[in-house]
Amino acid sequence: MPEDTWQEILRGLREVAYDGTIVWSRYSEPLSERRILNRIREVRLAAPRIRICINSNGDYLDSTFLNELEQAGLNRLWIDIYIPDEETYRLEVAQKYLDLFLARIERSCTVTGTVPELSCKIESSRMDMHAHVRNVSVMRAMDLSDRGGLIRIARATVREAPCYAPYKHLVIDWDGSVVICCQLRSDSPIHKRAVVGRIGADAVGLVDAYVHLAGWRAALRSYGRKKGPCATCNVAEYDSTRLTRALSHFLINTRSPLRAMVKLTLRPVLMRRLRS
């Protein structure tokens, strides 16, 4: 990432006294550069109350690196261990790959699930650490995302359900490009129109980037045919029933005095659905 872009991100975090979550993830491997240790410390300095997370494939991780990540202040490490797609996914095969990984990082784990993939919580006194063993057959069983039309083997759909992802996160690529959500790629020709600006360029900062997404958010918050890369997205689809349509219409009516109360009541229900 260009240093000017990184410094602009840090300025934005300080500007809003950010106390949410930052995640290194998406189409990259955050642990391929040891510089990530300094980045974690810089983020913590800019936003002391922030929750710092990394999603990794674990390829570069060993016991020393893991200890350094803990000491740097990482709060959560989420590891996807990929087995070859041509290898038939079975529990004993997944366990073999997990055991090899655990030996490399010199940690133990507690299994938390075996279907549709082997999942575990890895021992750590300083951070929340989980691993999942998967390949493409597992991801298809979990309704593989079509990544805005890029993945041809995903379930075909016509998106009418609302999507609230752009309300929940701001996605910044390595070059500062801001896209509507984490399913898209700013370097893909079919997603070029989904880039709403670049942090550190075009005089765009974090707050500006979020404001620039207002039009996208408005187009996604209710039922109806979606356009562009959202047209075929199958992520977090909601059933279309009289109840869900009525709730959607009600919740986007910002002038209703009951809206806040209903959202507060529904939150535990929606959170249970997300966790499942």
Backbone as CSV, one residue per row, in Angstrom:
resi,resn,N_x,N_y,N_z,CA_x,CA_y,CA_z,C_x,C_y,C_z
1,MET,0.845,-1.188,0.000,0.000,0.000,0.000,0.885,1.244,0.000
2,PRO,0.581,2.220,-0.853,1.339,3.473,-0.832,1.301,4.116,0.553
3,GLU,2.426,4.647,0.981,2.505,5.205,2.328,1.532,6.364,2.524
4,ASP,1.328,7.185,1.494,0.377,8.294,1.604,-1.033,7.780,1.888
5,THR,-1.376,6.673,1.241,-2.694,6.073,1.471,-2.814,5.582,2.904
6,TRP,-1.782,4.887,3.376,-1.801,4.356,4.737,-1.909,5.482,5.766
7,GLN,-1.152,6.554,5.579,-1.185,7.670,6.524,-2.555,8.352,6.516
8,GLU,-3.213,8.398,5.357,-4.549,8.987,5.272,-5.568,8.129,6.027
9,ILE,-5.401,6.810,5.962,-6.272,5.909,6.727,-6.096,6.164,8.221
10,LEU,-4.850,6.255,8.667,-4.584,6.526,10.088,-5.174,7.864,10.512
11,ARG,-5.051,8.880,9.643,-5.634,10.190,9.962,-7.149,10.079,10.113
12,GLY,-7.766,9.301,9.240,-9.212,9.135,9.315,-9.645,8.447,10.592
13,LEU,-8.886,7.442,11.021,-9.206,6.748,12.275,-9.132,7.702,13.459
14,ARG,-8.103,8.556,13.457,-7.962,9.535,14.547,-9.081,10.575,14.493
15,GLU,-9.434,10.986,13.287,-10.424,12.048,13.103,-11.769,11.687,13.718
16,VAL,-12.176,10.425,13.561,-13.491,10.014,14.065,-13.386,9.279,15.399
17,ALA,-12.179,9.258,15.993,-11.950,8.512,17.246,-12.518,7.099,17.114
18,TYR,-12.115,6.412,16.077,-12.701,5.125,15.709,-12.508,4.085,16.810
19,ASP,-13.593,3.413,17.155,-13.535,2.372,18.193,-14.210,1.081,17.726
20,GLY,-14.265,0.899,16.412,-14.844,-0.319,15.857,-13.775,-1.356,15.559
21,THR,-13.878,-1.992,14.398,-12.983,-3.083,14.012,-12.280,-2.768,12.709
22,ILE,-11.002,-3.133,12.625,-10.280,-3.085,11.358,-9.838,-4.508,11.045
23,VAL,-9.999,-4.919,9.774,-9.676,-6.283,9.366,-8.773,-6.247,8.139
24,TRP,-7.629,-6.933,8.225,-6.835,-7.202,7.034,-7.349,-8.507,6.449
25,SER,-7.838,-8.450,5.201,-8.526,-9.617,4.648,-8.565,-9.509,3.128
26,ARG,-9.506,-10.201,2.556,-9.830,-10.174,1.126,-8.776,-10.832,0.249
27,TYR,-8.528,-10.263,-0.944,-7.726,-10.938,-1.971,-6.237,-10.664,-1.772
28,SER,-5.733,-11.057,-0.634,-4.330,-10.855,-0.314,-3.975,-11.788,0.840
29,GLU,-2.707,-11.850,1.174,-2.283,-12.604,2.346,-1.550,-11.641,3.287
30,PRO,-2.245,-11.131,4.314,-1.667,-10.106,5.185,-0.365,-10.516,5.857
31,LEU,-0.189,-11.807,6.120,1.004,-12.243,6.850,2.189,-12.516,5.936
32,SER,2.059,-12.222,4.640,3.190,-12.412,3.730,4.257,-11.344,3.936
33,GLU,3.923,-10.262,4.621,4.879,-9.204,4.940,4.975,-9.043,6.449
34,ARG,6.197,-9.140,6.981,6.380,-8.957,8.416,6.066,-7.524,8.842
35,ARG,5.988,-6.622,7.872,5.643,-5.230,8.170,4.274,-5.114,8.836
36,ILE,3.473,-6.160,8.729,2.150,-6.133,9.353,2.258,-5.881,10.850
37,LEU,3.351,-6.291,11.466,3.540,-6.074,12.907,3.577,-4.579,13.222
38,ASN,4.294,-3.817,12.402,4.333,-2.367,12.605,2.990,-1.734,12.304
39,ARG,2.302,-2.250,11.281,0.977,-1.714,10.933,0.000,-1.885,12.107
40,ILE,0.064,-3.030,12.763,-0.814,-3.274,13.917,-0.535,-2.252,15.009
41,ARG,0.736,-2.009,15.285,1.099,-1.040,16.336,0.658,0.369,15.956
42,GLU,0.790,0.726,14.672,0.393,2.060,14.217,-1.113,2.276,14.345
43,VAL,-1.865,1.229,14.006,-3.319,1.316,14.136,-3.717,1.484,15.600
44,ARG,-3.083,0.724,16.475,-3.396,0.803,17.906,-3.080,2.191,18.448
45,LEU,-2.007,2.800,17.971,-1.636,4.148,18.411,-2.646,5.181,17.915
46,ALA,-3.121,5.009,16.675,-4.073,5.955,16.099,-5.465,5.813,16.699
47,ALA,-5.829,4.580,17.074,-7.179,4.306,17.595,-7.053,3.299,18.733
48,PRO,-6.774,3.775,19.946,-6.481,2.865,21.071,-7.583,1.870,21.381
49,ARG,-8.848,2.204,21.083,-9.959,1.311,21.432,-10.375,0.390,20.296
50,ILE,-9.622,0.385,19.226,-9.983,-0.388,18.046,-9.794,-1.895,18.286
51,ARG,-10.560,-2.701,17.558,-10.397,-4.166,17.561,-9.694,-4.541,16.265
52,ILE,-8.534,-5.184,16.365,-7.691,-5.444,15.210,-7.758,-6.929,14.848
53,CYS,-8.093,-7.214,13.594,-8.301,-8.593,13.146,-7.552,-8.860,11.843
54,ILE,-7.197,-10.120,11.648,-6.566,-10.555,10.404,-7.221,-11.853,9.962
55,ASN,-7.531,-11.948,8.664,-7.950,-13.196,8.048,-6.795,-13.695,7.202
56,SER,-6.371,-14.936,7.407,-5.155,-15.445,6.779,-5.354,-16.886,6.317
57,ASN,-4.497,-17.308,5.364,-4.501,-18.728,5.011,-3.466,-19.511,5.826
58,GLY,-2.703,-18.817,6.659,-1.777,-19.469,7.577,-0.476,-19.951,6.966
59,ASP,-0.266,-19.731,5.672,0.916,-20.272,5.002,2.226,-19.738,5.574
60,TYR,2.234,-18.488,6.031,3.465,-17.854,6.502,3.604,-17.908,8.026
61,LEU,2.676,-18.563,8.677,2.637,-18.516,10.133,3.470,-19.633,10.743
62,ASP,4.271,-19.271,11.744,4.952,-20.251,12.582,4.841,-19.782,14.029
63,SER,5.430,-20.516,14.965,5.251,-20.184,16.384,5.836,-18.826,16.729
64,THR,6.986,-18.473,16.138,7.621,-17.181,16.425,6.766,-16.029,15.930
65,PHE,6.303,-16.139,14.686,5.472,-15.089,14.095,4.174,-14.933,14.889
66,LEU,3.591,-16.046,15.302,2.355,-15.999,16.072,2.562,-15.266,17.401
67,ASN,3.660,-15.555,18.068,3.965,-14.860,19.324,4.131,-13.359,19.092
68,GLU,4.755,-12.994,17.992,4.957,-11.575,17.676,3.634,-10.872,17.394
69,LEU,2.721,-11.561,16.733,1.407,-10.982,16.465,0.648,-10.733,17.770
70,GLU,0.736,-11.677,18.693,0.086,-11.512,19.991,0.669,-10.312,20.739
71,GLN,1.983,-10.192,20.733,2.639,-9.108,21.450,2.376,-7.753,20.805
72,ALA,2.160,-7.746,19.474,1.891,-6.491,18.772,0.508,-5.942,19.088
73,GLY,-0.399,-6.813,19.579,-1.727,-6.348,19.959,-2.854,-6.798,19.059
74,LEU,-2.624,-7.852,18.275,-3.703,-8.395,17.443,-4.789,-8.977,18.342
75,ASN,-6.066,-8.685,18.016,-7.186,-9.166,18.830,-7.800,-10.469,18.322
76,ARG,-7.774,-10.653,16.989,-8.394,-11.863,16.436,-7.646,-12.314,15.191
77,LEU,-7.412,-13.619,15.105,-6.785,-14.204,13.926,-7.687,-15.324,13.424
78,TRP,-8.128,-15.187,12.188,-9.051,-16.142,11.566,-8.301,-16.825,10.428
79,ILE,-8.131,-18.138,10.509,-7.281,-18.860,9.566,-8.108,-19.852,8.753
80,ASP,-8.022,-19.738,7.437,-8.627,-20.705,6.530,-7.515,-21.593,5.988
81,ILE,-7.527,-22.867,6.390,-6.533,-23.834,5.925,-7.117,-24.542,4.707
82,TYR,-6.509,-24.339,3.541,-7.053,-24.894,2.306,-6.362,-26.203,1.946
83,ILE,-7.161,-27.234,1.715,-6.620,-28.488,1.194,-6.861,-28.492,-0.320
84,PRO,-6.105,-29.266,-1.076,-6.254,-29.247,-2.544,-7.687,-29.548,-2.973
85,ASP,-8.166,-28.801,-3.960,-9.537,-28.983,-4.428,-9.765,-30.369,-5.011
86,GLU,-8.699,-30.978,-5.577,-8.865,-32.303,-6.186,-8.923,-33.412,-5.138
87,GLU,-8.599,-33.095,-3.894,-8.637,-34.097,-2.838,-10.046,-34.155,-2.237
88,THR,-10.621,-35.347,-2.155,-11.963,-35.516,-1.606,-11.988,-35.063,-0.144
89,TYR,-12.929,-34.194,0.154,-12.980,-33.660,1.518,-13.621,-34.690,2.451
90,ARG,-12.819,-35.167,3.393,-13.286,-36.052,4.443,-12.717,-35.560,5.756
91,LEU,-13.374,-35.924,6.847,-12.957,-35.427,8.152,-11.520,-35.833,8.473
92,GLU,-11.161,-37.067,8.153,-9.799,-37.517,8.477,-8.752,-36.769,7.654
93,VAL,-9.108,-36.401,6.401,-8.184,-35.613,5.574,-8.034,-34.213,6.157
94,ALA,-9.165,-33.602,6.509,-9.125,-32.271,7.111,-8.326,-32.275,8.406
95,GLN,-8.484,-33.335,9.215,-7.759,-33.432,10.479,-6.245,-33.522,10.235
96,LYS,-5.862,-34.205,9.173,-4.434,-34.330,8.855,-3.825,-32.948,8.582
97,TYR,-4.522,-32.144,7.782,-4.004,-30.817,7.464,-4.018,-29.902,8.691
98,LEU,-5.025,-30.031,9.519,-5.069,-29.243,10.748,-3.923,-29.617,11.674
99,ASP,-3.667,-30.913,11.827,-2.581,-31.368,12.708,-1.229,-30.836,12.238
100,LEU,-0.994,-30.823,10.932,0.257,-30.290,10.396,0.392,-28.807,10.720
101,PHE,-0.701,-28.080,10.601,-0.673,-26.646,10.904,-0.413,-26.404,12.386
102,LEU,-1.102,-27.148,13.255,-0.926,-26.981,14.696,0.504,-27.304,15.124
103,ALA,1.106,-28.293,14.495,2.502,-28.628,14.818,3.438,-27.490,14.422
104,ARG,3.139,-26.847,13.302,3.989,-25.746,12.831,3.933,-24.548,13.760
105,ILE,2.744,-24.245,14.308,2.623,-23.077,15.181,2.788,-23.448,16.661
106,GLU,2.931,-24.741,16.930,3.168,-25.242,18.293,2.045,-24.826,19.251
107,ARG,0.803,-25.067,18.804,-0.367,-24.767,19.629,-1.332,-25.951,19.603
108,SER,-2.227,-25.993,20.584,-3.294,-26.991,20.617,-4.613,-26.302,20.298
109,CYS,-5.656,-27.096,20.113,-6.955,-26.503,19.775,-8.092,-27.326,20.354
110,THR,-9.262,-26.714,20.353,-10.506,-27.389,20.719,-11.423,-27.382,19.512
111,VAL,-11.850,-28.550,19.061,-12.727,-28.641,17.891,-14.088,-28.048,18.224
112,THR,-14.569,-27.178,17.359,-15.865,-26.527,17.563,-16.915,-26.964,16.548
113,GLY,-16.500,-27.671,15.495,-17.461,-28.142,14.501,-16.794,-29.050,13.491
114,THR,-17.578,-29.938,12.896,-17.050,-30.854,11.874,-17.855,-30.824,10.577
115,VAL,-19.015,-30.177,10.569,-19.874,-30.114,9.387,-20.292,-28.655,9.169
116,PRO,-20.201,-28.138,7.934,-19.688,-28.797,6.726,-18.173,-28.794,6.626
117,GLU,-17.475,-28.165,7.614,-16.025,-28.139,7.594,-15.507,-28.317,9.014
118,LEU,-14.269,-28.754,9.117,-13.628,-28.897,10.419,-13.231,-27.517,10.932
119,SER,-13.711,-27.172,12.124,-13.441,-25.863,12.715,-12.915,-26.052,14.126
120,CYS,-12.072,-25.116,14.552,-11.538,-25.221,15.901,-11.151,-23.854,16.454
121,LYS,-11.077,-23.790,17.768,-10.572,-22.609,18.466,-9.172,-22.955,18.955
122,ILE,-8.193,-22.132,18.567,-6.799,-22.408,18.890,-6.412,-21.709,20.184
123,GLU,-5.643,-22.401,20.981,-5.240,-21.902,22.303,-4.418,-20.617,22.181
124,SER,-4.843,-19.588,22.892,-4.108,-18.328,22.976,-4.635,-17.554,24.167
125,SER,-3.742,-17.023,24.973,-4.150,-16.256,26.148,-4.333,-14.778,25.828
126,ARG,-3.944,-14.366,24.600,-3.946,-12.939,24.277,-4.942,-12.548,23.200
127,MET,-5.382,-13.510,22.397,-6.296,-13.138,21.319,-7.247,-14.285,20.989
128,ASP,-8.269,-13.940,20.225,-9.258,-14.898,19.755,-8.733,-15.490,18.454
129,MET,-8.585,-16.811,18.398,-7.934,-17.437,17.255,-8.710,-18.681,16.827
130,HIS,-9.111,-18.694,15.567,-9.903,-19.807,15.042,-9.324,-20.292,13.721
131,ALA,-9.519,-21.567,13.424,-9.090,-22.137,12.145,-10.220,-22.958,11.546
132,HIS,-10.294,-22.953,10.213,-11.280,-23.714,9.459,-10.548,-24.416,8.329
133,VAL,-10.828,-25.690,8.128,-10.185,-26.457,7.065,-11.198,-26.644,5.940
134,ARG,-10.822,-26.218,4.722,-11.810,-26.209,3.640,-11.152,-26.376,2.276
135,ASN,-11.982,-26.660,1.295,-11.626,-26.533,-0.115,-12.887,-26.097,-0.856
136,VAL,-12.846,-26.079,-2.168,-13.963,-25.500,-2.909,-15.246,-26.300,-2.714
137,SER,-15.161,-27.610,-2.512,-16.377,-28.399,-2.305,-17.082,-27.980,-1.022
138,VAL,-16.316,-27.664,0.014,-16.904,-27.183,1.270,-17.554,-25.823,1.063
139,MET,-16.871,-24.940,0.355,-17.415,-23.596,0.138,-18.683,-23.639,-0.696
140,ARG,-18.768,-24.583,-1.624,-20.005,-24.736,-2.393,-21.128,-25.235,-1.494
141,ALA,-20.796,-26.121,-0.572,-21.803,-26.611,0.370,-22.320,-25.484,1.268
142,MET,-21.483,-24.462,1.494,-21.882,-23.318,2.321,-22.411,-22.166,1.471
143,ASP,-22.788,-22.458,0.228,-23.336,-21.472,-0.694,-22.275,-20.446,-1.085
144,LEU,-21.280,-20.919,-1.819,-20.169,-20.124,-2.294,-20.639,-18.824,-2.936
145,SER,-20.025,-17.700,-2.537,-20.358,-16.409,-3.125,-19.934,-16.360,-4.586
146,ASP,-20.702,-15.643,-5.409,-20.315,-15.502,-6.815,-19.383,-14.313,-7.022
147,ARG,-19.005,-13.631,-5.926,-18.045,-12.513,-5.968,-18.409,-11.507,-7.059
148,GLY,-19.651,-11.071,-7.022,-20.083,-10.050,-7.972,-20.033,-10.502,-9.416
149,GLY,-20.250,-11.812,-9.663,-20.262,-12.341,-11.018,-18.951,-12.934,-11.478
150,LEU,-17.920,-12.916,-10.629,-16.607,-13.435,-11.024,-16.508,-14.951,-10.910
151,ILE,-17.238,-15.554,-9.971,-17.146,-16.991,-9.734,-18.300,-17.699,-10.443
152,ARG,-17.975,-18.439,-11.478,-19.000,-19.036,-12.337,-19.629,-20.292,-11.745
153,ILE,-18.965,-20.923,-10.771,-19.501,-22.180,-10.228,-20.424,-21.937,-9.037
154,ALA,-20.654,-20.680,-8.676,-21.549,-20.364,-7.557,-23.009,-20.520,-7.989
155,ARG,-23.876,-20.577,-6.998,-25.307,-20.696,-7.287,-25.809,-19.479,-8.051
156,ALA,-26.526,-19.739,-9.144,-27.079,-18.647,-9.940,-28.295,-18.065,-9.241
157,THR,-28.362,-16.755,-9.188,-29.509,-16.117,-8.557,-29.755,-14.760,-9.191
158,VAL,-30.964,-14.256,-9.002,-31.306,-12.889,-9.381,-31.590,-12.150,-8.078
159,ARG,-30.760,-11.209,-7.731,-30.837,-10.576,-6.411,-31.983,-9.581,-6.331
160,GLU,-32.902,-9.842,-5.407,-33.963,-8.889,-5.087,-33.928,-8.493,-3.617
161,ALA,-33.332,-9.344,-2.786,-33.304,-9.087,-1.344,-32.434,-7.879,-1.016
162,PRO,-32.723,-7.195,0.080,-31.866,-6.088,0.516,-30.473,-6.581,0.892
163,CYS,-29.525,-5.665,0.915,-28.181,-5.971,1.394,-27.709,-4.793,2.240
164,TYR,-27.260,-5.088,3.449,-26.847,-4.033,4.368,-25.341,-4.018,4.610
165,ALA,-24.582,-4.798,3.819,-23.130,-4.845,3.987,-22.477,-3.467,3.899
166,PRO,-22.866,-2.605,2.934,-22.190,-1.308,2.836,-22.444,-0.382,4.028
167,TYR,-23.458,-0.698,4.833,-23.685,0.074,6.052,-22.726,-0.364,7.158
168,LYS,-22.252,-1.604,7.051,-21.501,-2.199,8.149,-19.991,-2.077,7.991
169,HIS,-19.513,-1.916,6.771,-18.072,-1.842,6.603,-17.668,-0.942,5.446
170,LEU,-16.441,-0.465,5.504,-15.831,0.315,4.437,-14.651,-0.503,3.926
171,VAL,-14.651,-0.818,2.636,-13.661,-1.727,2.066,-12.632,-0.934,1.267
172,ILE,-11.354,-1.101,1.636,-10.262,-0.379,0.992,-9.254,-1.381,0.454
173,ASP,-8.971,-1.328,-0.834,-7.985,-2.222,-1.436,-6.572,-1.696,-1.209
174,TRP,-5.579,-2.505,-1.604,-4.177,-2.188,-1.330,-3.755,-0.826,-1.906
175,ASP,-4.382,-0.412,-3.023,-3.993,0.855,-3.649,-4.880,2.011,-3.218
176,GLY,-5.720,1.774,-2.187,-6.595,2.825,-1.686,-7.965,2.858,-2.325
177,SER,-8.213,1.994,-3.322,-9.519,1.968,-3.982,-10.608,1.541,-3.000
178,VAL,-11.700,2.278,-2.985,-12.837,1.974,-2.118,-13.945,1.371,-2.972
179,VAL,-14.384,0.157,-2.594,-15.449,-0.521,-3.325,-16.647,-0.741,-2.402
180,ILE,-17.766,-1.098,-3.006,-19.019,-1.156,-2.272,-19.017,-2.207,-1.171
181,CYS,-18.348,-3.352,-1.391,-18.327,-4.373,-0.347,-17.161,-5.326,-0.569
182,CYS,-16.979,-6.261,0.361,-15.814,-7.141,0.336,-15.910,-8.225,-0.724
183,GLN,-17.031,-8.346,-1.432,-17.164,-9.364,-2.470,-16.532,-8.933,-3.790
184,LEU,-16.219,-7.666,-3.939,-15.783,-7.128,-5.229,-14.272,-6.937,-5.301
185,ARG,-13.771,-6.817,-6.536,-12.353,-6.561,-6.782,-12.214,-5.280,-7.590
186,SER,-11.440,-4.345,-7.066,-11.266,-3.080,-7.773,-10.441,-3.250,-9.044
187,ASP,-9.665,-4.350,-9.173,-8.847,-4.557,-10.368,-9.572,-5.361,-11.440
188,SER,-10.833,-5.702,-11.209,-11.603,-6.435,-12.208,-12.314,-5.456,-13.145
189,PRO,-12.199,-5.632,-14.466,-12.871,-4.728,-15.401,-14.377,-4.634,-15.175
190,ILE,-15.011,-5.767,-14.774,-16.469,-5.719,-14.609,-16.883,-5.036,-13.303
191,HIS,-15.915,-4.726,-12.446,-16.219,-4.046,-11.185,-15.711,-2.603,-11.150
192,LYS,-15.205,-2.115,-12.253,-14.599,-0.778,-12.255,-15.570,0.307,-11.805
193,ARG,-16.839,0.176,-12.177,-17.821,1.196,-11.810,-18.181,1.140,-10.331
194,ALA,-17.739,0.086,-9.642,-18.009,-0.036,-8.210,-16.927,0.623,-7.365
195,VAL,-15.900,1.192,-8.005,-14.869,1.944,-7.280,-15.345,3.386,-7.136
196,VAL,-15.524,3.835,-5.900,-16.105,5.161,-5.670,-15.056,6.214,-5.319
197,GLY,-13.795,5.827,-5.323,-12.727,6.774,-5.023,-11.507,6.046,-4.504
198,ARG,-10.427,6.800,-4.309,-9.200,6.212,-3.779,-8.709,7.021,-2.586
199,ILE,-8.525,6.334,-1.477,-7.984,6.975,-0.283,-6.567,7.461,-0.591
200,GLY,-6.284,8.697,-0.192,-4.964,9.253,-0.438,-4.800,9.821,-1.832
201,ALA,-5.834,9.706,-2.656,-5.843,10.293,-3.996,-7.211,10.926,-4.198
202,ASP,-7.335,11.768,-5.193,-8.621,12.426,-5.485,-9.163,13.167,-4.260
203,ALA,-8.274,13.536,-3.329,-8.678,14.239,-2.097,-9.735,13.460,-1.330
204,VAL,-9.631,12.141,-1.324,-10.605,11.280,-0.651,-10.013,10.750,0.646
205,GLY,-10.727,10.961,1.770,-10.353,10.394,3.053,-11.370,9.355,3.473
206,LEU,-11.229,8.816,4.668,-12.138,7.768,5.135,-13.586,8.242,5.177
207,VAL,-13.815,9.404,5.758,-15.183,9.915,5.873,-15.761,10.184,4.492
208,ASP,-14.952,10.802,3.608,-15.419,11.064,2.233,-15.821,9.768,1.537
209,ALA,-14.998,8.733,1.718,-15.272,7.459,1.053,-16.618,6.892,1.492
210,TYR,-16.893,6.958,2.796,-18.162,6.432,3.286,-19.335,7.239,2.724
211,VAL,-19.175,8.546,2.651,-20.232,9.400,2.101,-20.464,9.092,0.627
212,HIS,-19.377,8.828,-0.113,-19.508,8.535,-1.538,-20.322,7.271,-1.800
213,LEU,-20.446,6.400,-0.806,-21.197,5.146,-0.964,-22.694,5.317,-0.695
214,ALA,-23.131,6.522,-0.384,-24.530,6.733,0.000,-25.509,6.265,-1.069
215,GLY,-25.192,6.536,-2.336,-26.085,6.128,-3.418,-26.213,4.620,-3.520
216,TRP,-25.097,3.904,-3.394,-25.124,2.442,-3.403,-25.972,1.913,-2.249
217,ARG,-25.760,2.473,-1.063,-26.505,1.986,0.101,-27.999,2.174,-0.092
218,ALA,-28.391,3.318,-0.614,-29.814,3.587,-0.828,-30.420,2.594,-1.812
219,ALA,-29.645,2.199,-2.816,-30.158,1.276,-3.840,-30.274,-0.154,-3.330
220,LEU,-29.616,-0.463,-2.224,-29.575,-1.840,-1.738,-30.446,-2.089,-0.513
221,ARG,-31.031,-1.055,0.044,-31.663,-1.228,1.354,-33.106,-1.727,1.306
222,SER,-33.655,-1.922,0.135,-35.033,-2.410,0.043,-35.122,-3.512,-1.012
223,TYR,-36.280,-4.161,-1.104,-36.490,-5.223,-2.087,-36.615,-4.644,-3.495
224,GLY,-36.178,-5.426,-4.467,-36.227,-5.016,-5.865,-34.994,-5.497,-6.594
225,ARG,-35.046,-5.593,-7.929,-33.932,-6.068,-8.726,-32.714,-5.173,-8.534
226,LYS,-31.590,-5.785,-8.222,-30.354,-5.035,-8.031,-29.594,-4.938,-9.349
227,LYS,-28.679,-3.973,-9.428,-27.961,-3.717,-10.668,-26.463,-3.928,-10.483
228,GLY,-25.739,-3.928,-11.621,-24.290,-4.030,-11.586,-23.832,-5.330,-10.960
229,PRO,-22.723,-5.303,-10.224,-22.200,-6.540,-9.622,-23.095,-7.104,-8.535
230,CYS,-24.079,-6.328,-8.071,-25.004,-6.803,-7.037,-26.148,-7.634,-7.620
231,ALA,-26.296,-7.632,-8.943,-27.463,-8.244,-9.586,-27.568,-9.741,-9.347
232,THR,-26.422,-10.424,-9.199,-26.443,-11.877,-9.031,-25.898,-12.318,-7.678
233,CYS,-25.686,-11.394,-6.762,-25.058,-11.723,-5.480,-25.986,-12.585,-4.626
234,ASN,-25.420,-13.677,-4.073,-26.215,-14.593,-3.257,-25.871,-14.501,-1.774
235,VAL,-25.061,-13.520,-1.380,-24.597,-13.417,0.003,-25.695,-12.845,0.892
236,ALA,-25.982,-13.556,1.985,-26.944,-13.088,2.987,-28.285,-12.705,2.366
237,GLU,-28.784,-13.558,1.483,-30.101,-13.295,0.896,-31.201,-13.461,1.947
238,TYR,-32.197,-12.625,1.870,-33.351,-12.721,2.755,-34.537,-13.241,1.964
239,ASP,-35.338,-14.096,2.596,-36.549,-14.573,1.943,-37.480,-13.399,1.662
240,SER,-38.185,-13.499,0.548,-39.154,-12.473,0.197,-40.547,-12.941,0.611
241,THR,-41.000,-12.429,1.730,-42.342,-12.730,2.229,-43.029,-11.412,2.558
242,ARG,-44.312,-11.488,2.844,-45.021,-10.267,3.225,-44.403,-9.629,4.457
243,LEU,-43.989,-10.483,5.409,-43.406,-9.969,6.647,-42.061,-9.287,6.391
244,THR,-41.168,-9.962,5.638,-39.843,-9.374,5.423,-39.932,-8.101,4.589
245,ARG,-40.859,-8.070,3.623,-41.016,-6.859,2.818,-41.587,-5.711,3.661
246,ALA,-42.522,-6.046,4.539,-43.094,-5.013,5.408,-42.036,-4.470,6.367
247,LEU,-41.223,-5.370,6.920,-40.157,-4.938,7.821,-39.133,-4.066,7.102
248,SER,-38.790,-4.461,5.881,-37.836,-3.681,5.107,-38.369,-2.267,4.860
249,HIS,-39.617,-2.175,4.458,-40.221,-0.864,4.205,-40.253,-0.026,5.481
250,PHE,-40.554,-0.676,6.586,-40.660,0.035,7.861,-39.296,0.532,8.344
251,LEU,-38.273,-0.329,8.215,-36.966,0.002,8.764,-36.238,1.085,7.977
252,ILE,-36.578,1.289,6.711,-35.927,2.347,5.945,-36.678,3.667,6.048
253,ASN,-37.790,3.657,6.788,-38.518,4.909,7.021,-37.889,5.614,8.216
254,THR,-36.923,6.454,7.950,-36.129,7.069,9.023,-36.931,8.053,9.867
255,ARG,-38.105,8.434,9.405,-38.907,9.400,10.168,-39.824,8.730,11.189
256,SER,-39.904,7.408,11.144,-40.796,6.710,12.066,-40.193,6.679,13.470
257,PRO,-40.930,7.125,14.488,-40.405,7.111,15.863,-40.255,5.699,16.424
258,LEU,-40.936,4.723,15.802,-40.858,3.346,16.289,-39.702,2.567,15.678
259,ARG,-39.040,3.168,14.695,-38.004,2.452,13.966,-36.867,1.987,14.875
260,ALA,-36.378,2.872,15.711,-35.270,2.531,16.595,-35.651,1.411,17.558
261,MET,-36.897,1.447,18.045,-37.353,0.426,18.983,-37.449,-0.937,18.312
262,VAL,-37.958,-0.961,17.090,-38.088,-2.226,16.366,-36.711,-2.800,16.038
263,LYS,-35.769,-1.936,15.632,-34.421,-2.402,15.321,-33.764,-3.015,16.549
264,LEU,-33.962,-2.388,17.695,-33.376,-2.901,18.932,-33.968,-4.260,19.281
265,THR,-35.270,-4.429,19.043,-35.946,-5.686,19.334,-35.486,-6.796,18.394
266,LEU,-35.274,-6.452,17.113,-34.911,-7.452,16.115,-33.440,-7.852,16.161
267,ARG,-32.592,-7.014,16.746,-31.155,-7.269,16.702,-30.760,-8.649,17.227
268,PRO,-31.278,-9.101,18.393,-30.894,-10.450,18.864,-31.300,-11.550,17.893
269,VAL,-32.445,-11.387,17.250,-32.915,-12.391,16.295,-31.981,-12.454,15.091
270,LEU,-31.614,-11.276,14.567,-30.747,-11.222,13.389,-29.341,-11.721,13.722
271,MET,-28.859,-11.415,14.908,-27.541,-11.883,15.307,-27.486,-13.397,15.423
272,ARG,-28.571,-13.999,15.923,-28.627,-15.460,16.004,-28.557,-16.064,14.612
273,ARG,-29.252,-15.429,13.663,-29.242,-15.934,12.289,-27.831,-15.842,11.701
274,LEU,-27.123,-14.729,11.947,-25.781,-14.570,11.422,-24.826,-15.593,12.008
275,ARG,-24.958,-15.861,13.308,-24.056,-16.809,13.964,-24.286,-18.234,13.473
276,SER,-25.540,-18.529,13.081,-25.843,-19.883,12.609,-25.436,-20.084,11.163
